[in-house]
Amino acid sequence: MNLTVVYAVLVIAIVFEVLGTSAMQAAQHFSRLWPTVMMVACYAVAFFFLSWSLRYVPVGIAYAIWSGLGIVLISLVGYFVFGQKLDPAAIFGLGLIIAGVLVLNLFSKSTFH
């Protein structure tokens, strides 16, 4: 399988996970129907695409990318959409997460099987 396609599928999974988490925030403890429905649907799509990518990427690597990029993206959504603040320590930590994902993908021989 083409490595670009595999990682594109993983990115799709991450985007839907971030959408689902954003909908969870909007669902207000499951008290709002449509954000709750959107959350469930987005998580279902996210896990479908994540499971597909696991055919080609080891689970530890896929989960590191999934969680790392998911944390960064949901932090940006929280900042821009929900008005949540990020202090310098949070920004530094998010930079370290991005650096970790880059090191994993650029230098590790474990990223594809």
Contacts in CASP RR format, 6 or more apart in sequence:
PFRMAT RR
TARGET T0000
AUTHOR 0000-0000-0000
METHOD contacts of the structure
MODEL  1
MNLTVVYAVLVIAIVFEVLGTSAMQAAQHFSRLWPTVMMVACYAVAFFFL
SWSLRYVPVGIAYAIWSGLGIVLISLVGYFVFGQKLDPAAIFGLGLIIAG
VLVLNLFSKSTFH
1 55 0 8 1.000
1 56 0 8 1.000
3 112 0 8 1.000
6 53 0 8 1.000
6 56 0 8 1.000
6 57 0 8 1.000
6 112 0 8 1.000
7 53 0 8 1.000
7 57 0 8 1.000
9 49 0 8 1.000
9 52 0 8 1.000
9 53 0 8 1.000
10 49 0 8 1.000
10 50 0 8 1.000
10 53 0 8 1.000
10 57 0 8 1.000
10 62 0 8 1.000
10 65 0 8 1.000
10 66 0 8 1.000
11 69 0 8 1.000
12 49 0 8 1.000
13 45 0 8 1.000
13 46 0 8 1.000
13 47 0 8 1.000
13 48 0 8 1.000
13 49 0 8 1.000
13 50 0 8 1.000
13 53 0 8 1.000
13 66 0 8 1.000
14 46 0 8 1.000
14 65 0 8 1.000
14 66 0 8 1.000
14 69 0 8 1.000
14 70 0 8 1.000
14 73 0 8 1.000
15 73 0 8 1.000
16 42 0 8 1.000
16 43 0 8 1.000
16 45 0 8 1.000
16 46 0 8 1.000
16 49 0 8 1.000
17 42 0 8 1.000
17 43 0 8 1.000
17 46 0 8 1.000
17 50 0 8 1.000
17 66 0 8 1.000
17 70 0 8 1.000
18 70 0 8 1.000
18 73 0 8 1.000
18 74 0 8 1.000
18 77 0 8 1.000
19 38 0 8 1.000
19 42 0 8 1.000
20 38 0 8 1.000
20 39 0 8 1.000
20 42 0 8 1.000
20 43 0 8 1.000
20 46 0 8 1.000
21 39 0 8 1.000
21 74 0 8 1.000
21 77 0 8 1.000
22 74 0 8 1.000
22 77 0 8 1.000
22 78 0 8 1.000
22 81 0 8 1.000
23 35 0 8 1.000
23 36 0 8 1.000
23 38 0 8 1.000
23 39 0 8 1.000
23 42 0 8 1.000
24 35 0 8 1.000
24 39 0 8 1.000
25 78 0 8 1.000
25 82 0 8 1.000
26 32 0 8 1.000
26 35 0 8 1.000
26 38 0 8 1.000
27 35 0 8 1.000
27 36 0 8 1.000
27 39 0 8 1.000
28 35 0 8 1.000
30 36 0 8 1.000
50 62 0 8 1.000
50 66 0 8 1.000
53 62 0 8 1.000
54 62 0 8 1.000
56 112 0 8 1.000
56 113 0 8 1.000
57 65 0 8 1.000
57 111 0 8 1.000
57 112 0 8 1.000
57 113 0 8 1.000
58 110 0 8 1.000
58 111 0 8 1.000
58 113 0 8 1.000
61 104 0 8 1.000
61 108 0 8 1.000
61 110 0 8 1.000
61 111 0 8 1.000
64 101 0 8 1.000
64 104 0 8 1.000
65 101 0 8 1.000
65 104 0 8 1.000
65 105 0 8 1.000
68 97 0 8 1.000
68 98 0 8 1.000
68 101 0 8 1.000
69 101 0 8 1.000
71 94 0 8 1.000
71 97 0 8 1.000
72 94 0 8 1.000
72 95 0 8 1.000
72 97 0 8 1.000
72 98 0 8 1.000
75 86 0 8 1.000
75 90 0 8 1.000
75 94 0 8 1.000
78 84 0 8 1.000
79 85 0 8 1.000
79 86 0 8 1.000
86 94 0 8 1.000
104 111 0 8 1.000
105 111 0 8 1.000
END
